[in-house]
Amino acid sequence: MVKQRLMAAIAVLVTGVMALAAPAPGGDMLIYGKSKDARFLDPGLIDEGNSSMVTCQIFESLLRYKPGTTEIEPCLAESLPAVSKDGLELTFKLRKGVQFHDGTPLNADAVVFSLKRQNDKSHPFNKFGPWNHWVSKGWAATATKAGIIKDIVKVDDGTVKVLLSTPDSTVFYKFALYFTSIVSPTAAQKFQGEFRKNPVGTGPFQFVKWQKDDQIMLKRNEGYWGPKAKLAGIIFKVLPDEQGRIMALKRGEADMIEPPAPSGLATLEADPSVKIQQGNLLSIGYLAMNCETGPFVNKQVRQAFTHGVNRQEILKTVYGKMGVAEKLPLPSLLWGYDKSIPDYDFNPEKAKALLKAAGVPLPVKVNMVYYQGYRPYNPNGQKVAEIIQAQLKTVGFDVSIRTFESGTYWDNVNAGKFDVCGDGWSGEADPDDFLYGLFTDGVENAGRWRNKAYVDLVTRAKVVNGIKERTKLYAQAEKIFMDDAPVLVLARGLIFQPMSQRVKGYVIYPNGKIYLSRVSLDQ
Amino acid sequence: MGSYIAKRALLVLPTLLGVLTLVFFLRFLAPGDPAQLMLGELATPEAVASLRTEWGLDRPKFEQYRVYMAKAARLDFGTSYKSGDPVSKEILARFPATVELAVCAIAIASVFGVLAGVVAATRRHTIAEYIAMAGSLTGVSMPVFWLGLVLILVFSVNLKLFPTGTRVDPRIMLEPITGFFVLDGLVYGFRDHDWRFFVSAVHHLVLPALALATIPLAVIARITRSSMLEIMGQDYIRTARAKGLSERVVIWSHGLRNALLPVITIIGIQFGYNLAGAVLTETIFAWPGVGNWLYNAVLARDYLAIQGGVAFVATIFILINLLVDVMYAWLNPRIRY
């Protein structure tokens, strides 16, 4: 009798627990599982995906990408900017009837506030920095160079003019980037330094609350100027462990999660409640050779290195379907990519001959460093390094490989303590972001490759107007690049976005940013 | 008793000073520049230098130490480089999550650990003893990280009995009140007759608490068994039996009470470990506690957060040990130093 009662009690308990176990009906709240909490929610301050995936729902810029493409269209501006004949002025007419989430109107004062606070040292909001983007994009003056943006001025309530110190065709697309988002000056002045935790923009979603290291909640902006979001809101949930995120998605506790490493994707592919949407990503994975010190100062040694690596084997073994072969440090999706330039073939004999011609003592000792963790443009840095080490042994290179945790890795790379380092870039829809951004001044030029002719060409390509003219200059620059071989280009990464079968309407953007206003959830 | 407590309490401050000093100077051995890490790969050398000056990192080490210790004396542990918030505020925001998990885990570990230890000690050479001891050996051998994933896979994904992680179902739109979600749930339940928060909080607590309880449970079981074996061999136990007392009274009233003394010490230490931040458990179960926060601070070279976090953890540990020593002395008046 006691036993029967005990069994009955256990059955009731298990049934009760199972009833509790089903996730609460979500309605139209989408839950996105991410690995880390946002750092800040002020788009001018952030430079990492964990923050930008949230701010991209709350804020908008004057321009934006057309959904799923690399083309630019107007957003808070009612049309693309008018460019003066001398190329020194961009005039933006603002869209009418747009309001911030706090009910204040979008106007020229708001645009000037949002942009000038990042650069003007006398601006009362400038102290709440650091505002890195203006410097990294060359907009702000540094000790050695004048800034491209001379000033941003209000013409009238509905018109803003951007004054350049020198013509620059690349300024245009940067007004679609998140750091140029327009923020509510009223809210910024109310919250002061705390605005970074209390964001107010014009976007399809507005901020509700942030529980640190736990979740950020947004709700639909009912007063949005465009088509209202289909979701009632979004919860960005912090789920630090990748396996935990995968299981949350399988269980229905998350509707979308950050793209996992390849092994995680394989688990999800087998689950009928999950689908994986594939898309292109403007990213390039490569190995940068130190052109300042060490064996790769010699061009022939660099060329030998490139001929000696079987990149097809790396692509097959490491990337699988996660990457597409590339030969230039520019995704082949973008204009400006010259298909006609011949690539380096895998040719160990040619590599040996180049080393002999270079007259360097053999074997050539190479200190190679790789970063840990998965990146869409390099799923497994360690495996890539090991394959290269084995391949180059027969050619005449003695490659030692090392890794460090992230902070130390980039310290060492920035200090030039390597011969070859793993690197990559996920960029924007303009060749300038890759060809100029990665191989001229600045910390992005990890290998310190300084070729004057190349720099001249990509600098001129910034100034000339028109894709046709710029493409010609980029083609010449790419020829120089290919001949000099400062990096070994591996592949372009692809995005594999896992989501519940309930999720409809998600569009993958090639710049890797996440926009959820078109997404809906099947009930 | 009073002088005993006073002597133990006096040792707290120098211990804490030692820990703070050690942590402060150890960070100079770690590679990486926090300013560079904070500003990211795009930062210019000028921006990095400027931030280092703003944070005082360019000052001599001993001057930084002096400033830091002076602030620490006022319980001001500075501002987190990463978030810009006061370190003490960051810790206090996350501490309820850690306490809730640690209390639940130690309660499970204590109850079942003592039970297993008593069973193992009083049913020698039976299947019960073998199960209890094999179970405890398995428990202490299993990595928490792995155990957590197995629990999620079995009970969440396959059997669909429990959630995979976090503290409460995010779709329940109720605000936390105290930060202790089980308590908050009780408030909502009794005040607003809305029991969803309470039920969800308890439901979410089960798996992480089980995972975190496994190692302490195993340790407590083994210590309880050893202690009970020693006690049950004592003359007074034989006397109690000879007097005709039931075996249940002999074991639980006479045996266990005295056997608990070393067990209490172990429970205290294990509780301290749990409070210090069960990093792996918090990561697997997405539990926003102190451990996870401190781990991220280390990766980000957020020195002030690391120093503040370690000081906090050390204080908790020291206070728990003090409490355990006091309890020990209270339970056994023969113990005095």
Contacts between the chains, C-beta under 8 A, distances in Angstrom:
chain1	res1	chain2	res2	distance
A	14	B	161	7.4
A	17	B	161	5.2
A	17	B	162	7.3
A	17	B	203	7.6
A	18	B	160	6.6
A	18	B	161	5.9
A	20	B	199	6.2
A	20	B	200	7.7
A	20	B	203	5.2
A	21	B	156	7.9
A	21	B	160	5.3
A	21	B	161	5.1
A	21	B	162	6.0
A	21	B	163	7.0
A	21	B	203	7.4
A	22	B	160	7.3
A	23	B	163	7.3
A	23	B	169	6.4
A	23	B	171	7.1
A	24	B	169	4.9
A	24	B	171	4.4
A	24	B	172	6.1
A	24	B	196	7.6
A	24	B	200	7.7
A	25	B	171	7.4
A	26	B	171	5.3
A	27	B	171	7.5
A	29	B	170	7.9
A	29	B	171	5.9
A	31	B	170	6.1
A	31	B	171	7.7
A	36	B	296	7.5
A	39	B	82	6.5
A	39	B	83	7.2
A	40	B	84	7.9
A	47	B	40	4.8
A	47	B	42	5.9
A	48	B	40	7.0
A	130	B	39	6.1
A	130	B	43	7.6
A	130	B	47	5.7
A	130	B	50	7.8
A	130	B	51	6.7
A	132	B	39	6.1
A	132	B	40	6.8
A	132	B	42	5.2
A	132	B	43	5.7
A	132	B	44	7.9
A	132	B	47	6.5
A	133	B	42	7.6
A	135	B	42	7.9
A	135	B	44	5.5
A	135	B	47	6.8
A	136	B	42	4.0
A	136	B	43	7.9
A	136	B	44	7.6
A	142	B	44	6.7
A	142	B	46	7.0
A	143	B	46	6.6
A	193	B	84	7.4
A	196	B	84	7.3
A	211	B	176	7.7
A	211	B	288	7.3
A	212	B	83	7.5
A	212	B	90	7.4
A	212	B	93	6.0
A	212	B	94	7.5
A	212	B	288	7.0
A	213	B	94	6.7
A	213	B	288	3.9
A	213	B	292	6.5
A	213	B	293	6.1
A	214	B	166	7.0
A	214	B	167	7.2
A	214	B	288	4.3
A	215	B	166	7.9
A	215	B	170	5.7
A	217	B	170	7.8
A	235	B	170	4.8
A	235	B	171	7.7
A	237	B	166	6.7
A	237	B	170	5.9
A	237	B	286	7.4
A	238	B	286	6.2
A	238	B	288	6.9
A	239	B	165	6.3
A	239	B	166	7.4
A	239	B	286	4.5
A	240	B	283	4.7
A	240	B	286	6.0
A	240	B	292	6.6
A	241	B	283	5.2
A	241	B	284	5.1
A	241	B	286	7.2
A	243	B	149	5.6
A	243	B	152	7.7
A	243	B	284	7.7
A	244	B	149	7.9
A	244	B	152	6.8
A	244	B	164	6.1
A	244	B	165	5.3
A	244	B	283	7.8
A	244	B	284	5.7
A	244	B	285	7.0
A	244	B	286	5.9
A	247	B	152	5.3
A	247	B	153	6.9
A	247	B	156	6.2
A	247	B	157	5.1
A	247	B	164	4.7
A	248	B	164	4.7
A	248	B	165	6.7
A	250	B	157	5.6
A	251	B	156	5.7
A	251	B	157	5.7
A	251	B	160	7.2
A	251	B	163	7.4
A	251	B	164	5.4
A	253	B	163	6.1
A	253	B	164	5.7
A	253	B	165	7.9
A	404	B	31	7.7
A	405	B	299	7.1
A	406	B	299	7.2
A	407	B	31	7.4
A	407	B	32	3.6
A	407	B	33	7.7
A	407	B	36	7.5
A	407	B	37	4.8
A	407	B	299	7.2
A	407	B	300	7.5
A	407	B	301	5.7
A	408	B	31	4.4
A	408	B	32	5.0
A	410	B	36	7.2
A	410	B	41	5.9
A	411	B	31	6.5
A	411	B	32	5.5
A	411	B	33	6.1
A	411	B	36	6.4
A	414	B	36	7.4
A	442	B	42	7.9
A	442	B	44	7.9
A	443	B	41	6.0
A	443	B	42	6.8
A	443	B	43	7.3
A	443	B	44	7.6
A	444	B	41	7.3
A	444	B	42	7.5
